C-alpha cells in the first residue's frame, strides 16, 4: 500500500469478507479459500479481481490421515504442529514440535537444519497448515507434507494422539 493511503481494508463482496491490509509483507496474513474461482474485490475506490487456484508445488503434497500415518512410520519426518499452545495441550501427534503459525515467520530459523528434510505440518483442520506450508516453501524448505483436514480428521480416524 502506498504510504499516503493510510489504513485500508480489502472488501470481497461475493464472500461477504473484509480484510485489514498491512504494508509489511512479512506479517500479512495468507488465507485459504475453499473454492477456486475469480473473486472481485475493492480497496476504497480501486477495484480488482483475485484468481484462486489449487496450490501445487513440486516441494508440497497433502496427505490423508491414513497416508500421513504410514509416512510417519516409514520416513520419520519432523512433525510440526502450527496450532496454539492451548490446542496443543489438549492433544497432539507424538514427537511433534509446536510453533504456532502466527509465530512461524519470526521463528523460522529454528527449523533451518530441516530445510532439506521432510516436514509434516498439521493444524486443526488443514487451513493454518496450508499457510505454514507456503511460509516454509517461500523460505527454501523443499519437502513439505500437509495433513489434509488436520488433527480433527486424524482423531476421527482413531489415530493416536498424545496429551
ABEGO torsion letter per residue (X at the ends): XBAAAEBBBBBBAAAGBBBBBBABAAABBBBBBABBEBBBBBBEABBBBBBBBBBBBAABBBBBAAAAAAAAAAAGBBBBBABBAAAAAAEBBBGBBBBBAAAAAAAAAAAAAAAABBBBBBBAAGAAAAAAAAAAAAAGBABBBBBBGEAAAAAAAGBBBBX
